[in-house]
Amino acid sequence: MRLNRMVWLLLSLLLLPCVAVQAGDGFILRAGTLHTGLRAIDDGVIVVVDDKVVQTGPWSDLHDQIPDHLPLIHWPDAYVTPGFVAASSRIVAPHQGPESISAAYRAVDGYNRYGDHRPLLKTGITTAHLSPGEHRLLSGLGAVVKLVGTPTERVLRASADLSLSLTDDVDGPAALLKIPFPASSDVEIRASTPQRPRSRIGRLLALSEAIALSQQDEVAHGELRQAWAADLPLRIAARRAPEILAAVSFIEGKGRSGYIVGGDEIAEVVASLAAADLSLVLRIRPPGTDLGVGADTPSEGLSGLPLLGEGAVLALAPPMDDFSMLQWAMAQAAARLEDPGDSVAMVTHHPARILGVGDRVGNLEPGADADIVVWSMSPWQVASHPLEVFVGGERAWQSADNSSTVIKAGTIWISPEERIFDGEILVENGTITAVGRTVPHPPAARVIDAGPESFVVPGFIDCYGHLGLRGDGGASGTSDRLFRLTVACMKLT
């Protein structure tokens, strides 16, 4: 009996440290600038415990309150944001079903929860919307997922919205032909059933009739009745001005919540969208697209940011659903804002709010998931790049080791006759390789911003130093040409 008690005591002592370590998992992240998705904080700090943010604020206010046992990660020159939220993506391919209107297709079913999506984290995106496609009038149910994590934790919303499209791509679907299986001579093959819409004017009519039919037949249109009864938001793809107006009319006519995706010609109808108080996921058209150029359409970027209703928000989506282009879209928006930092919310908090996951992702306020991106500089600058990405409080991606450093300074001293103001210095493998107003920024290069008042000079050289000569009682002779040593030092300097 005494031996059993000793064994239990030893086991308890062994297990106690393990429990304490697991309960205290977390870290403290301090950065030069912290943007929570809702506010910007200079010299900010985040306290992460387990997989959640528990404290956020200025270092000066919180340094006496933060736990002492958590490791501190300090990036004095970095810019920290929440993980970007891609409100549109092609992680899942459009479904191949022939139906023009069907709620049977779930985008989440095409998502590989066990796949390695970590390479995508180098874009700063940690959360993405999955779409069943924009090639059908009603293509199915969208979803919202994280790119990394355990298979059960990756899916934030398996059924996030009912995905519709009012673009020209949905017109003229092929007729439905059902072949009996197994084939038999006594079972007739019925004629194919034509599908709508055939033109722009028939899109809303086809949708309304399909919804009405589903209320009478619960299996019609891929069990549309159940999806409609779930009161999911309507996600409507619309690019042209008439398509946007039709989307607004449909959402208001059905009394549902929803939002618009696309908005190439939003400038022509922004008043109608603002009056309806609907949010917009804007795809900024990149250079080289084949759409016509107009005075009110975004051409090679963005002509202006639309002003939406009081309760609506504007989010940016990756152009052409290319994750690497989301930062470019952010730069386009930042150039048209009074405070460029406001563009951070357009790729974090705003899309998360539109997608219905704003309580978990898209912000770094207490209670949110610890999805964090450490940037080399302000993320709306095209030369900026992620240095580290944390998802759920764990380091999920880190840039490869790089010996490159970019130093930004208010004044760079070149010579008594030449100085560079607001310049940059590129150092590679310990050697200065470029100096100028702007220099190349190699991938994963460290960026040190010395500030607008800084003055960078070469290291000083002491030509008359006595380092290492302490205790030397020798004296130079009267014949030594000391001026030669002085001239040599001056030339060296």
Secondary structure, 3 states (H helix, E strand, C coil): CHHHHHHHHHHHHHHHHHHHHHHCCEEEEEEEEEECCCCEEEEEEEEEECCEEEEEEEHHHHCCCCCCCCCEEEEEEEEEEECEEECCCCCCCCCCCCCCECCCCEHHHHCCCCCCCHHHHHHCEEEEEECCCCCCCEEEEEEEEECCCCCCCCEEEEEEEEEEECCHHHCCCCCECCCCCCCCCCCCCCCCECCCCCCHHHHHHHHHHHHHHHHHCCCHHHHHHHHHHCCCCEEEEECCHHHHHHHHHHHHHHCCCEEEEECCCHHHHHHHHHHHCCEEEEECECCCCCCCCCCCCCCCECCCCCCCCCCCCEEEECHHHCHHHHHHHHHHHHCCCCCHHHHHHHCCHHHHHHCCCCCCCCCCCCCCECCEEEECCCCCCCCCCEEEEEECCEEEEECCCCCEEEEEEEEEEEECCEEEEEEEEEEECCEEEEEECCCCCCCCCEEEECCCCCEECCCCCCCCCCCCCCCCCCCCCCCCCHHHHHHHHHHHC
